[in-house]
C-alpha cells in the first residue's frame, strides 16, 4: 500500500520559537516573550516585567520574520508539500482584547502564505501555539477567565476570513492536553497571573488549569463550528501531546495505572474535541482530584457541534509507569516516567521508540476513526558545525528513518494517515528550555544559547536525505 499519493510531507514550527521581531509592527508581548533562556539543567524563568541585561530568546529567535522567503525556499528545495506554522495571536490582536485587528500583522502572514503557495506548499496553521497574549494573563489569569473565549473567537473569525483562500488546514490549539500538566500553566493555559520565577517552581494549580481547559474546549468547538458553517473548504484538527506509556511490569496495578494515564493525559482532551463530549471517566477524575468544572448552558451543545475533522499529535517518545517505585526515571517532552530497558535514549535523555509510534497510530485510529496526522516528531541533538560548513547528522536520519518505517507499517495496518511534519525542520528556540543547543532541524541556523550568531542557514545531511524521502513518497529511506 505505502503512503497515499497526496501524503502531506513537510515540517513543523511555531511563531514564538522562530519569528523574532517580538515588538515590531504593532505586535504585543505574549507569554513566551516574558520567558528567559534556560538549558537542559537550568530551567528558564518567567518575568512579569522585562529585566535589563537578561536574554529573552523569543525576541529575536531565528528571525524568520525577516527571512521567511529564504526559509520557505529551502523547504521547497527539500520538496515540502506542507508547512506547519503558527500565527502569533499578538501580531493580530496585540493584547487579545482589541476590537479591530492589527493590519501590519495580517499583512505579514499574507506574504508568508503567498510565499508558500508560490512554492506549491500547503500551509497547516496552528491558531494558538503556546503563545497567549500576556495582557490576557494579567487581566483574566489566562484561559481561566471565560472572557477569553470571546477574544479567541474574534481572532479566529478575523484570520479565517482573511486567509480563506490561502489556508485550508487548521489546528485550533497546540498540544492542548499539556494543560493537564503543571508546565502547561505557562505553555498553554496561561494561568500564571503574578507568577515570577523558574518554570520548575510554577504552582501546580489543577483547578485553574482544568477550568481553563474547559474554556479552551468551548473556544475550539465554537471556532470549528463557525468554520464549518462559513468556510466548508476548511479542514480543522485537534493537536495532542502524545504521552504514550506502557506498564513497567505485568502487575495489574501497573496495567491499571497505564490505562488511567492514557485516559487522563491523552484521551481526556481529544475525546472532547473528536467525540464532542467529556469522556465517561471524567466525572470520577474530577471527584478524585477535587475539581469543579463550571459550565454554562450551551457549553455541552457547543462541544457536540464543534467536533474536529482530523486528529493530529506530536510524538517523540514513550515512558513506562509503575504503581510502586521502579528503576531509573527518564525525562521527556513535559512527561517523565520510568526507563524502558529495551530502548535507547537521546542526548537529552528522551527514550527513542519508533515502534511506539506504530502502536500509537493504531490506538488513535481505532479509538476515533478519523484521519490522523503526525505533526511533530524528531530528535533534539547537539549538532556539530564542521569547519567546511557541513553538519553530519546521521543520528537524526536514523531516528527519522525508523519512525517513517513504522508509520508505513501503520498505513499497512489500515490507519488513514494523511501527513507527516517533523518538528523543527529548521533549528529554533526550545519551548521548554529556551535553548538553541537542542537542535531538531534539517536546516542549521547559526544562533547560539548566548544570543550570538550570524543567523546563517546551512543544509544538514538530513536535508538531502529528507529531500529524497519526499521525492520517492517514502519509498527510499536509505
C-alpha positions as CSV (number, residue, x, y, z in Angstrom):
1,X,0.0,0.0,0.0
2,X,2.5,2.6,1.1
3,X,1.8,6.3,1.7
4,X,-1.1,7.8,-0.3
5,X,-0.2,9.9,-3.3
6,X,-1.4,13.1,-1.7
7,X,0.5,12.5,1.5
8,X,1.5,15.8,3.2
9,X,5.2,15.6,3.7
10,X,6.7,18.7,5.4
11,X,7.9,20.1,8.6
12,X,6.6,21.9,11.7
13,X,7.5,25.2,13.5
14,X,5.9,27.7,15.9
15,X,5.8,31.5,15.6
16,X,7.2,32.3,19.1
17,X,10.2,29.9,18.5
18,X,11.2,31.2,15.1
19,X,9.8,34.6,14.1
20,X,11.6,37.0,16.4
21,X,10.6,40.7,15.8
22,X,8.7,40.3,19.0
23,X,7.7,44.0,19.2
24,X,7.8,45.1,15.6
25,X,4.9,46.4,13.5
26,X,2.4,46.6,16.4
27,X,3.0,43.1,17.9
28,X,2.2,42.8,21.6
29,X,4.0,40.6,24.2
30,X,3.0,37.0,24.6
31,X,3.9,34.6,27.4
32,X,7.0,33.3,25.6
33,X,8.2,36.9,25.2
34,X,8.3,37.1,29.0
35,X,10.5,33.9,29.3
36,X,14.3,34.0,29.7
37,X,16.7,31.5,28.3
38,X,17.5,28.3,30.1
39,X,19.2,24.9,29.5
40,X,18.8,21.2,30.0
41,X,20.0,21.7,33.6
42,X,18.9,25.2,34.4
43,X,15.1,26.0,34.0
44,X,14.1,29.1,32.1
45,X,12.3,31.8,34.1
46,X,9.1,33.8,33.7
47,X,9.4,37.5,34.5
48,X,6.3,39.7,34.6
49,X,8.5,42.7,33.7
50,X,11.5,42.7,31.5
51,X,14.9,42.6,33.2
52,X,17.7,44.7,31.9
53,X,20.6,42.6,30.6
54,X,18.6,39.4,30.5
55,X,18.3,37.2,27.4
56,X,14.8,36.6,26.1
57,X,15.3,34.1,23.3
58,X,12.0,34.6,21.5
59,X,12.7,38.3,21.0
60,X,15.0,37.5,18.0
61,X,14.6,33.7,17.8
62,X,15.9,32.8,14.3
63,X,14.4,36.0,12.7
64,X,12.0,34.2,10.4
65,X,10.1,37.5,10.3
66,X,12.8,38.9,8.0
67,X,14.0,35.7,6.4
68,X,10.8,33.8,5.6
69,X,11.4,33.9,1.9
70,X,14.8,32.3,2.3
71,X,13.5,29.7,4.7
72,X,10.4,28.7,2.7
73,X,12.6,28.4,-0.4
74,X,14.8,26.0,1.5
75,X,11.7,24.0,2.5
76,X,10.6,24.0,-1.2
77,X,14.1,22.7,-2.1
78,X,13.5,19.8,0.2
79,X,10.2,19.2,-1.6
80,X,7.8,20.1,1.2
81,X,4.2,19.6,0.3
82,X,3.1,21.0,3.7
83,X,4.5,23.5,6.1
84,X,3.1,23.6,9.6
85,X,3.5,27.0,11.2
86,X,1.5,29.1,13.6
87,X,0.1,32.6,13.6
88,X,1.2,34.8,16.5
89,X,-2.0,35.9,18.2
90,X,-0.3,39.1,19.4
91,X,0.6,40.1,15.9
92,X,-3.1,40.2,15.0
93,X,-4.5,41.4,18.4
94,X,-1.6,42.8,20.5
95,X,-3.4,42.4,23.8
96,X,-6.1,39.9,22.6
97,X,-8.8,42.4,23.6
98,X,-8.8,44.9,20.7
99,X,-11.9,45.3,18.7
100,X,-10.0,45.7,15.4
101,X,-7.0,43.7,14.2
102,X,-3.5,45.0,13.5
103,X,-3.2,45.3,9.7
104,X,0.6,45.0,9.7
105,X,0.3,41.6,11.4
106,X,-2.3,40.4,9.0
107,X,-0.2,41.6,6.0
108,X,2.8,39.7,7.3
109,X,1.0,36.4,7.1
110,X,-0.4,37.3,3.7
111,X,3.2,37.4,2.5
112,X,4.1,34.2,4.2
113,X,1.2,32.2,2.8
114,X,1.7,33.7,-0.6
115,X,5.3,32.6,-0.5
116,X,4.2,29.1,0.5
117,X,1.7,29.0,-2.4
118,X,4.3,30.2,-4.9
119,X,6.4,27.2,-4.0
120,X,3.5,24.8,-4.1
121,X,3.5,24.3,-0.3
122,X,0.2,23.8,1.6
123,X,0.2,25.8,4.9
124,X,-1.1,23.9,8.0
125,X,-1.8,26.7,10.5
126,X,-1.9,26.3,14.3
127,X,-4.1,29.1,15.6
128,X,-2.7,29.2,19.1
129,X,0.7,27.5,19.6
130,X,1.9,28.1,23.2
131,X,1.5,31.8,22.7
132,X,-1.2,33.5,24.8
133,X,-1.2,37.4,24.8
134,X,0.4,38.3,28.2
135,X,-2.2,41.0,28.7
136,X,-4.9,38.3,29.0
137,X,-2.7,36.6,31.7
138,X,-2.6,39.9,33.6
139,X,-6.4,40.6,33.3
140,X,-8.0,37.2,33.4
141,X,-5.4,34.7,34.6
142,X,-5.3,33.4,31.0
143,X,-7.8,30.9,30.0
144,X,-9.2,30.6,33.5
145,X,-11.2,33.7,32.6
146,X,-14.2,32.8,30.5
147,X,-14.0,36.2,28.8
148,X,-11.0,34.9,26.8
149,X,-13.4,32.7,24.8
150,X,-14.8,35.7,23.0
151,X,-11.3,37.1,22.4
152,X,-10.3,33.9,20.7
153,X,-13.5,33.8,18.7
154,X,-12.8,37.3,17.4
155,X,-9.2,36.3,16.5
156,X,-10.4,33.1,14.6
157,X,-13.1,35.0,12.7
158,X,-10.5,37.5,11.6
159,X,-7.9,35.1,10.3
160,X,-10.5,32.7,8.8
161,X,-11.9,35.5,6.7
162,X,-8.5,37.0,5.8
163,X,-6.9,33.7,4.8
164,X,-9.9,31.8,3.5
165,X,-8.3,31.5,0.0
166,X,-4.8,30.8,1.2
167,X,-5.2,28.2,4.1
168,X,-7.2,25.0,4.1
169,X,-5.8,23.1,7.0
170,X,-6.0,24.4,10.6
171,X,-5.3,23.3,14.2
172,X,-7.0,25.1,17.0
173,X,-4.6,24.6,19.9
174,X,-1.1,23.1,20.0
175,X,-0.8,20.2,22.4
176,X,-3.9,21.2,24.2
177,X,-3.5,18.4,26.7
178,X,-0.4,19.9,28.1
179,X,-2.9,21.9,30.2
180,X,-3.3,18.7,32.3
181,X,0.3,19.1,33.4
182,X,2.0,21.6,35.7
183,X,4.2,23.1,33.0
184,X,1.0,23.6,30.9
185,X,0.1,26.6,33.0
186,X,3.0,28.5,31.3
187,X,2.9,27.0,27.9
188,X,-0.8,26.7,27.3
189,X,-3.5,27.8,29.8
190,X,-1.7,31.0,30.8
191,X,-2.8,30.5,34.4
192,X,0.3,32.3,35.8
193,X,-1.0,35.8,36.8
194,X,1.6,37.4,39.0
195,X,4.0,34.5,38.8
196,X,7.7,35.3,38.7
197,X,10.3,32.6,38.8
198,X,11.7,29.4,37.5
199,X,9.4,27.2,35.3
200,X,10.2,24.4,37.7
201,X,8.5,26.4,40.5
202,X,5.2,27.3,38.8
203,X,2.4,26.4,41.2
204,X,0.5,23.2,40.4
205,X,-3.0,24.6,40.5
206,X,-5.1,21.9,38.9
207,X,-8.4,23.7,39.5
208,X,-7.4,26.7,37.5
209,X,-5.8,24.6,34.7
210,X,-8.8,22.3,34.2
211,X,-11.3,25.2,34.3
212,X,-9.0,26.9,31.7
213,X,-9.1,23.7,29.6
214,X,-12.9,23.8,29.6
215,X,-12.9,27.3,28.3
216,X,-10.3,26.2,25.6
217,X,-12.6,23.3,24.6
218,X,-15.6,25.7,24.2
219,X,-13.5,28.2,22.2
220,X,-12.1,25.4,20.0
221,X,-15.6,24.0,19.4
222,X,-17.1,27.4,18.5
223,X,-14.2,28.1,16.1
224,X,-14.7,24.7,14.4
225,X,-18.5,25.1,14.2
226,X,-18.1,28.7,12.8
227,X,-15.6,27.5,10.2
228,X,-17.8,24.6,9.1
229,X,-20.7,26.9,8.6
230,X,-18.9,29.7,6.8
231,X,-15.9,28.0,5.2
232,X,-16.8,24.4,4.2
233,X,-13.5,24.0,2.4
234,X,-11.6,24.1,5.7
235,X,-10.3,21.0,7.5
236,X,-9.7,21.7,11.2
237,X,-8.0,19.3,13.6
238,X,-7.1,19.0,17.2
239,X,-3.5,18.6,18.3
240,X,-2.4,16.4,21.2
241,X,0.9,15.9,23.0
242,X,1.0,12.2,22.7
243,X,2.3,10.8,26.0
244,X,2.1,7.1,25.2
245,X,3.0,4.9,28.1
246,X,3.5,1.2,28.9
247,X,3.1,-0.6,32.3
248,X,6.5,-1.2,33.7
249,X,5.5,-4.7,34.7
250,X,2.5,-7.1,34.2
251,X,1.4,-6.2,37.8
252,X,-2.3,-5.4,37.5
253,X,-1.7,-2.2,39.4
254,X,0.7,-1.1,36.7
255,X,-1.7,-2.1,34.0
256,X,-4.5,0.0,35.5
257,X,-2.1,2.9,36.0
258,X,-1.1,2.8,32.4
259,X,-4.7,2.8,31.3
260,X,-5.6,5.7,33.6
261,X,-2.5,7.7,32.5
262,X,-3.5,7.3,28.8
263,X,-7.1,8.4,29.7
264,X,-6.2,11.3,31.9
265,X,-3.4,12.8,29.9
266,X,-4.0,11.8,26.3
267,X,-7.7,11.0,25.7
268,X,-9.3,13.5,28.2
269,X,-8.8,16.4,25.8
270,X,-9.1,14.6,22.4
271,X,-12.3,12.7,23.5
272,X,-13.9,16.2,23.9
273,X,-12.6,17.5,20.6
274,X,-13.1,14.5,18.4
275,X,-16.2,12.9,20.0
276,X,-17.8,16.1,21.2
277,X,-18.3,15.4,24.8
278,X,-16.4,14.7,28.0
279,X,-15.4,11.1,28.4
280,X,-17.2,8.7,30.7
281,X,-14.3,8.7,33.2
282,X,-14.1,12.5,33.6
283,X,-16.6,12.7,36.5
284,X,-14.6,10.3,38.6
285,X,-11.4,12.0,37.7
286,X,-12.9,15.4,38.8
287,X,-14.2,13.9,42.0
288,X,-10.9,12.1,42.9
289,X,-8.9,15.3,42.3
290,X,-11.3,17.7,44.0
291,X,-12.1,19.5,40.7
292,X,-15.2,21.5,39.9
293,X,-15.7,22.5,36.3
294,X,-18.0,25.5,36.0
295,X,-20.0,25.2,32.8
296,X,-22.7,27.5,31.3
297,X,-25.9,26.5,29.5
298,X,-25.0,25.7,25.9
299,X,-21.4,24.6,26.5
300,X,-22.1,20.9,26.0
301,X,-24.1,21.6,22.8
302,X,-21.1,23.7,21.6
303,X,-18.8,20.8,22.2
304,X,-21.1,18.4,20.4
305,X,-21.4,20.7,17.3
306,X,-17.7,21.6,17.2
307,X,-16.1,18.3,16.6
308,X,-12.8,18.4,14.6
309,X,-12.2,16.8,11.2
310,X,-9.0,15.1,11.9
311,X,-6.6,14.1,14.8
312,X,-3.0,15.3,14.9
313,X,-0.4,14.8,17.5
314,X,3.2,15.2,18.5
315,X,5.2,12.0,19.1
316,X,8.8,11.9,20.5
317,X,9.0,9.1,23.0
318,X,7.3,6.7,25.3
319,X,7.7,6.0,29.0
320,X,6.8,3.3,31.5
321,X,4.6,3.9,34.5
322,X,4.6,1.9,37.8
323,X,2.3,1.9,40.8
324,X,5.3,1.1,43.0
325,X,8.8,2.7,42.7
326,X,10.6,1.4,39.7
327,X,14.2,1.8,38.5
328,X,15.7,4.8,36.8
329,X,13.5,7.6,35.8
330,X,13.7,9.4,32.5
331,X,12.7,12.9,31.3
332,X,10.8,13.8,28.3
333,X,8.6,16.3,26.4
334,X,6.9,17.5,29.6
335,X,6.3,13.9,30.5
336,X,8.5,11.7,32.6
337,X,8.4,8.1,33.7
338,X,10.4,5.0,34.3
339,X,13.0,3.8,31.9
340,X,12.2,1.1,29.4
341,X,15.2,-1.3,29.4
342,X,14.5,-2.1,25.7
343,X,15.0,1.4,24.5
344,X,17.9,3.8,23.8
345,X,17.9,7.5,24.8
346,X,18.8,10.8,23.1
347,X,21.3,13.4,24.2
348,X,18.6,14.9,26.4
349,X,17.6,11.6,27.9
350,X,14.4,11.1,25.9
351,X,13.7,7.4,25.1
352,X,13.6,6.5,21.4
353,X,10.7,4.2,20.5
354,X,9.8,4.0,16.8
355,X,7.5,1.0,17.2
356,X,5.7,3.0,19.8
357,X,4.6,5.3,17.0
358,X,3.0,2.5,15.1
359,X,1.3,1.4,18.3
360,X,0.1,4.9,19.0
361,X,-1.2,5.4,15.4
362,X,-3.3,2.2,15.7
363,X,-4.6,3.2,19.1
364,X,-5.7,6.7,17.9
365,X,-7.3,5.4,14.7
366,X,-9.1,2.5,16.5
367,X,-10.5,5.0,19.0
368,X,-11.6,7.8,16.7
369,X,-11.8,6.5,13.1
370,X,-10.9,9.9,11.6
371,X,-7.8,10.8,9.5
372,X,-4.6,11.1,11.5
373,X,-1.5,13.3,11.1
374,X,1.8,13.2,12.8
375,X,2.6,16.9,13.1
376,X,5.6,16.7,15.4
377,X,8.4,14.1,15.6
378,X,12.1,14.5,15.7
379,X,15.4,14.2,17.5
380,X,16.9,17.0,19.6
381,X,20.6,16.7,19.4
382,X,23.9,18.7,19.7
383,X,24.9,19.2,16.1
384,X,28.5,20.0,15.2
385,X,29.2,22.6,12.6
386,X,32.3,21.4,10.7
387,X,35.0,23.8,9.5
388,X,33.7,23.4,5.9
389,X,30.2,24.4,7.0
390,X,28.7,20.8,6.8
391,X,26.7,19.1,9.5
392,X,26.8,15.3,9.6
393,X,23.6,14.3,11.5
394,X,23.4,10.6,10.7
395,X,21.8,10.1,14.1
396,X,18.9,12.3,13.1
397,X,18.5,10.4,9.8
398,X,18.4,7.1,11.7
399,X,15.8,8.4,14.1
400,X,13.5,9.8,11.3
401,X,14.0,6.7,9.1
402,X,12.9,4.3,11.9
403,X,9.8,6.4,12.6
404,X,8.8,6.7,9.0
405,X,9.2,2.9,8.6
406,X,6.8,2.4,11.5
407,X,4.4,5.0,10.0
408,X,4.4,2.9,6.8
409,X,3.6,-0.2,8.9
410,X,0.7,1.6,10.5
411,X,-0.6,2.5,7.0
412,X,-0.3,-1.1,6.0
413,X,-2.3,-1.9,9.2
414,X,-5.1,0.3,7.8
415,X,-4.5,3.6,9.6
416,X,-5.7,6.6,7.5
417,X,-2.5,8.7,7.8
418,X,-2.7,12.0,6.0
419,X,0.7,13.5,6.6
420,X,4.0,13.9,8.5
421,X,5.6,17.2,9.5
422,X,8.7,16.5,11.7
423,X,9.4,19.1,14.4
424,X,11.7,22.0,13.9
425,X,12.5,21.3,10.3
426,X,14.7,24.4,10.8
427,X,16.6,24.9,14.1
428,X,14.6,27.1,16.5
429,X,14.3,28.0,20.2
430,X,13.3,25.2,22.5
431,X,9.8,25.8,24.0
432,X,10.6,24.1,27.3
433,X,14.2,25.1,28.0
434,X,14.6,28.3,25.8
435,X,17.9,27.0,24.4
436,X,19.3,26.6,20.8
437,X,21.7,23.8,21.6
438,X,18.9,21.2,21.4
439,X,18.6,21.2,17.6
440,X,15.9,19.4,15.6
441,X,16.2,20.9,12.2
442,X,17.3,19.7,8.8
443,X,18.4,23.3,8.3
444,X,21.1,24.5,10.7
445,X,20.8,28.1,12.0
446,X,23.9,29.8,13.3
447,X,22.4,31.0,16.5
448,X,23.7,30.1,20.0
449,X,22.5,30.0,23.6
450,X,24.1,33.2,24.5
451,X,22.1,35.0,21.8
452,X,25.0,35.4,19.4
453,X,25.3,34.1,15.9
454,X,25.1,35.2,12.2
455,X,21.7,33.5,11.7
456,X,23.1,32.0,8.5
457,X,21.3,28.9,7.3
458,X,23.1,25.7,6.3
459,X,21.8,22.4,4.9
460,X,22.5,19.4,7.1
461,X,23.0,15.9,5.7
462,X,19.4,15.2,6.9
463,X,18.2,17.9,4.5
464,X,19.3,15.9,1.4
465,X,18.1,12.6,2.9
466,X,14.6,14.0,3.6
467,X,14.6,15.5,0.1
468,X,15.0,12.0,-1.3
469,X,12.3,10.6,1.1
470,X,9.7,13.1,-0.1
471,X,10.7,12.7,-3.8
472,X,10.0,9.0,-3.5
473,X,6.9,9.4,-1.3
474,X,8.6,7.5,1.5
475,X,9.8,4.5,-0.6
476,X,13.5,5.2,-0.5
477,X,14.6,5.6,3.1
478,X,18.2,4.6,2.6
